[in-house]
Amino acid sequence: MIRNAKMEELESILAFSQGLHGSYMSDNLMLRMTNQLDNVFVSEENSKLIGYGVVSNDKKPKGSIIQVGFLPNECDGNMETMLTHLEDHLTSTGCTAIRANVRKKSPEASIYLQKGYSLKLELDLLECPNILEHIGSAPENVREFGKSGIRGVLKTERECFEPHWRMTTMEFLAWQRLEDRIFLVLDNVVAVVGYILINVCEGDSLLSKIAVLPSHQGKGFGSDLLNAGLKWAHDNGASTMRLSTDSNNLKAKNLYKNHGFEAISQELELEMIY
Ligand SMILES: CC(C)(COP(=O)(O)OP(=O)(O)OC[C@H]1O[C@@H](n2cnc3c(N)ncnc32)[C@H](O)[C@@H]1OP(=O)(O)O)[C@@H](O)C(=O)NCCC(=O)NCCS
């Protein structure tokens, strides 16, 4: 049976997700779940949690399947039923396209493809396995995010990412409030020209986003931001950092490679248009 999750169940869904996917996404997921409880679903059998699904419709008319997970022996059939439930929910709220990221060559990927999703993007999942070995000197032109920097951050967001990937002011401010999440915006004395968004969780860290204004790219600002991000993550207990990037984004991949990141797997970004 699939039903909406209750607030008091979110901790156990999070633990369930950590068991399946590792801890590095968990703060991000918790933030989404608490802000949008309507978009969290659980699948039960004999009152036991066997799976969950989390979606987002805050970029309507594009919706996203954020995470779906089932106990390994409960995947067959149940995963597909959950996906149909999530799709029905998203379309009933006005979404006309749905995106999802899945591991390449995973059983989940085949389920999505059989359902008719088409390939939008191939992504590389990269990891810096030992942050300590790659921390450079702390750049002086990087500082912590404060409200006064929001305009520069949003400008960077607009100029660097297509609408589906842009974060809103509310999202930036909500993420800033979390203790283990930080924005480092780069200020060349008068103007913010880029930012990085990092999250630390139980020894791992996740680089959610990094961007530099196109007019300032290729001048070392991205490298400064990444140095500051790696240092902050290390100071906050992380020994590794992960991220995913468009497999064709050579600029970003060069930057990451120069800072010790290695490819660990590939993901597919899939889309269904209604
Ligand atoms: C990826 C990005 C943040 C890099 O920022 P940047 O300020 O241009 O990077 P830097 O100037 O510090 O360069 C760092 C490395 O990137 C690589 N790089 C920079 N410009 C490049 C270019 N035009 N072509 C190829 N590689 C390039 C180089 O390897 C450089 O290393 P080097 O110092 O040894 O030459 C920036 O290009 C950007 O904002 N892109 C759009 C948003 C984006 O794609 N973000 C990543 C999402 S995962």
The ligand as an SDF file (V2000), in Angstrom:
LIG
                    3D

 48 50  0  0  0  0  0  0  0  0999 V2000
   33.0770   25.1100  -13.5860 C   0  0  0  0  0  0  0  0  0  0  0  0
   33.3720   26.5610  -13.1730 C   0  0  0  0  0  0  0  0  0  0  0  0
   32.8040   26.7820  -11.7520 C   0  0  0  0  0  0  0  0  0  0  0  0
   34.8970   26.7580  -13.1360 C   0  0  0  0  0  0  0  0  0  0  0  0
   35.1570   28.0720  -12.6690 O   0  0  0  0  0  0  0  0  0  0  0  0
   36.3620   28.9490  -13.2380 P   0  0  0  0  0  0  0  0  0  0  0  0
   36.4510   30.1690  -12.4230 O   0  0  0  0  0  0  0  0  0  0  0  0
   36.1870   29.1300  -14.7080 O   0  0  0  0  0  0  0  0  0  0  0  0
   37.5900   27.9600  -12.9780 O   0  0  0  0  0  0  0  0  0  0  0  0
   39.1070   28.3830  -12.8210 P   0  0  0  0  0  0  0  0  0  0  0  0
   39.3950   29.6290  -13.5740 O   0  0  0  0  0  0  0  0  0  0  0  0
   39.4560   28.3600  -11.3790 O   0  0  0  0  0  0  0  0  0  0  0  0
   39.8230   27.1800  -13.5240 O   0  0  0  0  0  0  0  0  0  0  0  0
   40.0230   25.9790  -12.8300 C   0  0  0  0  0  0  0  0  0  0  0  0
   40.3410   24.8930  -13.8100 C   0  0  0  0  0  0  0  0  0  0  0  0
   39.2230   24.7360  -14.6730 O   0  0  0  0  0  0  0  0  0  0  0  0
   39.6670   24.4130  -15.9720 C   0  0  0  0  0  0  0  0  0  0  0  0
   39.2100   25.4080  -16.9130 N   0  0  0  0  0  0  0  0  0  0  0  0
   38.8960   26.7080  -16.7230 C   0  0  0  0  0  0  0  0  0  0  0  0
   38.4880   27.2730  -17.8510 N   0  0  0  0  0  0  0  0  0  0  0  0
   38.5330   26.3140  -18.8040 C   0  0  0  0  0  0  0  0  0  0  0  0
   38.2230   26.2600  -20.1800 C   0  0  0  0  0  0  0  0  0  0  0  0
   37.7940   27.3560  -20.8450 N   0  0  0  0  0  0  0  0  0  0  0  0
   38.3520   25.0830  -20.8300 N   0  0  0  0  0  0  0  0  0  0  0  0
   38.7970   23.9820  -20.1960 C   0  0  0  0  0  0  0  0  0  0  0  0
   39.1130   23.9680  -18.8790 N   0  0  0  0  0  0  0  0  0  0  0  0
   38.9790   25.1110  -18.1930 C   0  0  0  0  0  0  0  0  0  0  0  0
   41.1420   24.3970  -15.9430 C   0  0  0  0  0  0  0  0  0  0  0  0
   41.5320   23.0420  -15.7430 O   0  0  0  0  0  0  0  0  0  0  0  0
   41.5180   25.2070  -14.7410 C   0  0  0  0  0  0  0  0  0  0  0  0
   42.6920   24.7020  -14.2380 O   0  0  0  0  0  0  0  0  0  0  0  0
   44.0870   25.5360  -14.4110 P   0  0  0  0  0  0  0  0  0  0  0  0
   44.0120   26.6000  -13.3660 O   0  0  0  0  0  0  0  0  0  0  0  0
   45.1180   24.4910  -14.1410 O   0  0  0  0  0  0  0  0  0  0  0  0
   44.0770   26.0800  -15.8040 O   0  0  0  0  0  0  0  0  0  0  0  0
   32.7620   27.5730  -14.1660 C   0  0  0  0  0  0  0  0  0  0  0  0
   33.1970   27.2280  -15.4580 O   0  0  0  0  0  0  0  0  0  0  0  0
   31.2460   27.6520  -14.1610 C   0  0  0  0  0  0  0  0  0  0  0  0
   30.6470   28.3360  -13.3710 O   0  0  0  0  0  0  0  0  0  0  0  0
   30.5940   26.9450  -15.0910 N   0  0  0  0  0  0  0  0  0  0  0  0
   29.1270   27.0140  -15.2250 C   0  0  0  0  0  0  0  0  0  0  0  0
   28.4180   26.3360  -14.0850 C   0  0  0  0  0  0  0  0  0  0  0  0
   28.8610   24.9070  -13.9640 C   0  0  0  0  0  0  0  0  0  0  0  0
   28.9490   24.1870  -14.9570 O   0  0  0  0  0  0  0  0  0  0  0  0
   29.1030   24.4850  -12.7200 N   0  0  0  0  0  0  0  0  0  0  0  0
   29.5210   23.1320  -12.4240 C   0  0  0  0  0  0  0  0  0  0  0  0
   28.3240   22.2980  -12.2270 C   0  0  0  0  0  0  0  0  0  0  0  0
   28.8170   20.6840  -11.7540 S   0  0  0  0  0  0  0  0  0  0  0  0
  1  2  1  0
  2  3  1  0
  2  4  1  0
  2 36  1  0
  4  5  1  0
  5  6  1  0
  6  7  2  0
  6  8  1  0
  6  9  1  0
  9 10  1  0
 10 11  2  0
 10 12  1  0
 10 13  1  0
 13 14  1  0
 14 15  1  0
 15 16  1  0
 15 30  1  0
 16 17  1  0
 17 18  1  0
 17 28  1  0
 18 19  1  0
 18 27  1  0
 19 20  2  0
 20 21  1  0
 21 22  1  0
 21 27  2  0
 22 23  1  0
 22 24  2  0
 24 25  1  0
 25 26  2  0
 26 27  1  0
 28 29  1  0
 28 30  1  0
 30 31  1  0
 31 32  1  0
 32 33  2  0
 32 34  1  0
 32 35  1  0
 36 37  1  0
 36 38  1  0
 38 39  2  0
 38 40  1  0
 40 41  1  0
 41 42  1  0
 42 43  1  0
 43 44  2  0
 43 45  1  0
 45 46  1  0
 46 47  1  0
 47 48  1  0
M  END
$$$$
